[in-house]
Amino acid sequence: MAARTGLLQIGQVAERTGLSLRTIRFYEENGLVRPTTRSDGGFRLYSDDDVARLEVIKRMKPLGFSLEEMEELLGLLAELAERPGDAALADRLRMFHEAATARVHALREQLSIAEGFAADLAGRLG
């Protein structure tokens, strides 16, 4: 059924996104993603939109966004899709962009420190 309708089973979604089955279920349990439907046998079936939501979550996770922040951004993106010219929504999205940019800069700084430390250790080996 899944192949015929274009819907994906959870294993296919896991393969496509690189997320584990457990992780996808965790996000489902926390209300961040819901399967579009279930098969007659009870298998979760996900649409391309569901997969896109998981991809957004996957990109937010390494930046340290909380589940609440993820939920807020996912809702905001859905609202923007319905009302693309809404200035208030764009302002909220801008706040997420600024937060993501700040977190990227912080991670770059951490990486720089870690690389310097690793280089110091390598120097002591030689």
matplotlib code that plots the C-alpha trace (Angstrom):
import matplotlib.pyplot as plt

x = [0.0, 2.8, 4.4, 1.1, 0.1, 3.5, 3.4, 6.4, 6.6, 8.7, 11.7, 11.7, 11.6, 14.4, 16.5, 15.7, 16.4, 19.2, 17.2, 16.6, 13.2, 13.5, 14.2, 11.3, 9.0, 10.4, 9.5, 6.1, 5.5, 6.5, 4.1, 6.6, 5.6, 2.7, 2.2, -0.2, -2.1, -1.7, -2.0, -4.7, -2.1, -1.4, 1.9, 2.8, 2.7, 4.4, 4.0, 6.7, 5.6, 6.1, 9.6, 10.3, 9.3, 11.7, 14.5, 13.9, 14.1, 17.2, 18.9, 17.8, 19.0, 22.8, 22.2, 20.7, 17.1, 14.7, 11.7, 9.5, 11.5, 11.3, 7.6, 7.3, 9.4, 7.5, 4.3, 5.6, 6.8, 3.4, 1.8, 4.2, 3.3, -0.3, 0.4, 3.7, 3.6, 2.7, 5.1, 4.6, 5.4, 8.5, 9.6, 9.2, 11.2, 13.9, 14.3, 14.9, 17.4, 19.3, 19.2, 20.5, 23.2, 24.4, 24.5, 26.5, 29.0, 29.3, 29.9, 32.6, 34.3, 34.1, 35.5, 38.4, 39.2, 39.0, 41.2, 43.8, 43.8, 44.1, 47.0, 48.7, 48.4, 49.7, 52.7, 53.5, 53.4, 56.1]
y = [0.0, 2.5, 2.3, 2.7, 5.8, 7.5, 7.2, 5.8, 3.3, 4.3, 2.2, 3.9, 7.3, 6.3, 5.3, 8.5, 10.9, 9.0, 9.0, 5.8, 4.3, 5.1, 8.8, 9.1, 7.5, 9.9, 12.9, 11.4, 10.8, 14.5, 15.8, 17.1, 14.8, 12.5, 9.9, 11.0, 7.7, 4.1, 1.1, -1.5, -3.5, -0.5, 0.5, 4.2, 5.9, 9.2, 11.8, 13.9, 16.7, 14.5, 13.7, 17.4, 18.1, 15.4, 17.0, 20.3, 18.7, 16.9, 20.2, 21.9, 19.2, 19.8, 23.5, 22.7, 23.8, 22.5, 20.3, 23.4, 25.5, 22.8, 22.7, 26.4, 26.6, 23.8, 25.5, 28.8, 27.2, 25.7, 29.1, 30.7, 28.2, 29.2, 33.0, 33.6, 37.4, 37.8, 40.3, 39.1, 35.5, 36.7, 38.6, 35.4, 33.4, 36.1, 35.5, 31.8, 32.7, 34.9, 32.2, 29.6, 32.0, 32.7, 29.0, 28.3, 31.0, 29.4, 26.0, 27.4, 28.9, 25.5, 23.8, 26.2, 25.6, 21.8, 21.9, 24.0, 21.5, 18.5, 20.3, 20.9, 17.3, 16.2, 18.5, 16.8, 13.4, 14.5]
z = [0.0, 0.9, -2.5, -4.3, -2.4, -2.2, 1.6, 3.4, 6.3, 9.3, 8.2, 4.8, 6.6, 8.8, 5.8, 4.0, 6.9, 8.6, 11.9, 13.9, 14.3, 18.0, 17.3, 14.9, 17.5, 20.2, 18.0, 17.4, 21.1, 21.7, 19.1, 16.6, 13.8, 13.3, 10.6, 8.0, 8.4, 9.2, 7.0, 7.4, 9.3, 11.7, 10.2, 10.4, 7.0, 6.4, 3.7, 2.1, 4.4, 7.4, 6.2, 5.6, 9.2, 10.4, 8.3, 10.0, 13.4, 12.4, 11.4, 14.6, 17.0, 16.7, 17.3, 20.7, 20.0, 22.6, 21.7, 22.4, 20.1, 17.4, 17.8, 17.6, 14.4, 12.8, 13.5, 12.2, 9.0, 8.5, 9.0, 6.6, 3.9, 4.3, 4.6, 2.9, 3.0, 6.7, 8.2, 11.8, 10.8, 8.9, 12.1, 14.1, 11.5, 11.6, 15.3, 14.7, 12.0, 14.4, 17.1, 14.6, 13.4, 17.0, 17.7, 14.6, 15.7, 19.1, 17.6, 15.3, 18.4, 20.2, 17.2, 17.0, 20.6, 20.2, 17.1, 18.9, 21.8, 19.5, 17.7, 21.1, 22.0, 18.5, 19.1, 22.4, 20.6, 18.1]

ax = plt.figure().add_subplot(projection="3d")
ax.plot(x, y, z, "-o")
ax.set_aspect("equal")
plt.show()
